[in-house]
Amino acid sequence: MDQAPSLPVTLWPATPHSVHRARHALLDALDAWELGGLGDSAALVLSELMTNAVRHGRVPGRGIGTRFVRQGNGLRIEVHDCGDAKPELQSPADDSEHGRGLALVEAITGSRWGVVARSGPGKVVWAELAAE
């Protein structure tokens, strides 16, 4: 059986600028896979997951990894970090500036996201999107 196209894990410095760079890499992959229609939603999901990794999963001297996998008519996004804390949905106050990222991921993916352990330190936060 043929495997779906995927890209290897790409390591990024654990900085906010890496979120922007990874988003462009994702959009390039989607165009190559003729899934450009997922671009806006996928870019938002990746931005939220990477921003969480930069803020909460950063370990000095370690980068953050991304991996994109084409799945049938959709996409799996993975964000790898070395932090131990697992992300959780929050219910922020109406005037809070933070805490809504995973709620956006939840809504965009139809609850198709999660967290798994990885070999070595840390975790993989993944999300799946289906093409319309």
C-alpha positions as CSV (number, residue, x, y, z in Angstrom):
1,M,0.0,0.0,0.0
2,D,1.3,3.5,-0.9
3,Q,1.9,5.8,1.9
4,A,0.5,9.3,1.8
5,P,3.0,12.0,1.0
6,S,4.6,13.6,4.0
7,L,7.5,15.8,4.8
8,P,10.2,15.0,7.3
9,V,10.2,16.8,10.7
10,T,11.6,20.2,10.2
11,L,13.3,21.8,13.2
12,W,12.8,25.5,14.0
13,P,14.3,27.8,16.6
14,A,11.9,28.2,19.5
15,T,11.1,31.8,18.6
16,P,8.0,33.6,17.4
17,H,9.6,34.3,14.0
18,S,9.7,30.5,13.4
19,V,5.8,30.5,13.5
20,H,5.8,32.7,10.4
21,R,8.4,30.7,8.6
22,A,6.7,27.3,9.3
23,R,3.4,28.7,8.1
24,H,5.0,29.6,4.8
25,A,6.5,26.0,4.6
26,L,3.0,24.6,5.2
27,L,1.4,26.7,2.5
28,D,4.1,25.6,0.0
29,A,3.4,22.0,0.9
30,L,-0.3,22.5,0.5
31,D,0.1,24.1,-2.9
32,A,2.4,21.2,-4.0
33,W,-0.3,18.7,-2.9
34,E,-3.1,20.7,-4.5
35,L,-4.7,21.3,-1.2
36,G,-4.4,25.1,-1.3
37,G,-8.1,25.4,-0.2
38,L,-7.0,24.3,3.3
39,G,-4.4,27.1,3.4
40,D,-6.2,29.6,5.7
41,S,-7.5,27.1,8.2
42,A,-4.3,25.0,8.2
43,A,-2.1,28.1,8.7
44,L,-4.3,29.2,11.6
45,V,-4.1,25.8,13.3
46,L,-0.3,25.6,12.8
47,S,0.1,29.1,14.2
48,E,-1.8,28.3,17.3
49,L,0.0,25.0,17.9
50,M,3.4,26.5,17.3
51,T,2.7,29.6,19.4
52,N,1.8,27.2,22.3
53,A,5.0,25.3,21.7
54,V,7.1,28.5,21.7
55,R,5.4,29.8,24.9
56,H,4.9,26.7,26.9
57,G,7.1,23.9,25.4
58,R,10.3,25.7,25.0
59,V,13.4,24.0,26.4
60,P,16.7,25.9,26.2
61,G,18.9,24.6,23.5
62,R,16.1,22.7,21.8
63,G,14.1,23.5,18.7
64,I,10.5,22.9,17.8
65,G,9.6,20.5,15.0
66,T,6.9,20.5,12.5
67,R,5.7,17.7,10.2
68,F,3.0,17.8,7.6
69,V,1.3,14.7,6.2
70,R,-1.2,14.5,3.4
71,Q,-4.0,12.2,4.4
72,G,-6.4,11.2,1.6
73,N,-8.4,14.4,1.2
74,G,-6.8,16.2,4.0
75,L,-3.8,17.0,6.1
76,R,-2.2,16.1,9.5
77,I,-0.2,18.8,11.2
78,E,2.3,17.9,13.9
79,V,4.2,20.1,16.2
80,H,7.0,18.5,18.3
81,D,8.4,20.1,21.4
82,C,10.5,19.0,24.3
83,G,8.2,20.4,27.1
84,D,6.4,18.0,29.4
85,A,3.2,20.1,29.9
86,K,0.3,19.0,27.8
87,P,-2.0,21.6,26.3
88,E,-5.5,21.8,27.6
89,L,-8.6,23.6,26.4
90,Q,-9.3,26.6,28.6
91,S,-12.3,28.8,29.4
92,P,-10.7,32.3,29.5
93,A,-12.5,35.3,30.8
94,D,-14.2,37.5,28.2
95,D,-11.5,40.2,28.6
96,S,-8.5,37.8,28.6
97,E,-6.0,38.2,25.8
98,H,-4.8,34.5,26.0
99,G,-6.3,31.0,26.3
100,R,-8.4,30.7,23.1
101,G,-5.9,29.0,20.8
102,L,-6.9,25.5,21.4
103,A,-10.6,26.4,21.2
104,L,-9.9,27.7,17.7
105,V,-8.1,24.5,16.8
106,E,-11.0,22.5,18.3
107,A,-13.5,24.4,16.1
108,I,-11.5,24.3,12.9
109,T,-10.6,20.6,13.1
110,G,-14.0,19.4,14.4
111,S,-12.2,18.1,17.5
112,R,-9.6,16.2,15.5
113,W,-6.5,17.1,17.5
114,G,-4.6,15.6,20.4
115,V,-1.3,15.0,22.2
116,V,0.9,12.0,22.1
117,A,4.3,11.1,23.6
118,R,7.3,10.9,21.4
119,S,10.5,9.0,21.6
120,G,12.8,11.2,23.6
121,P,11.7,14.2,25.7
122,G,8.5,16.0,25.1
123,K,5.4,15.5,23.1
124,V,3.7,15.8,19.7
125,V,0.6,17.9,19.4
126,W,-1.3,17.0,16.2
127,A,-4.4,18.2,14.3
128,E,-6.2,17.0,11.2
129,L,-8.1,18.9,8.6
130,A,-10.3,17.6,5.8
131,A,-10.5,19.3,2.5
132,E,-14.0,20.5,1.6
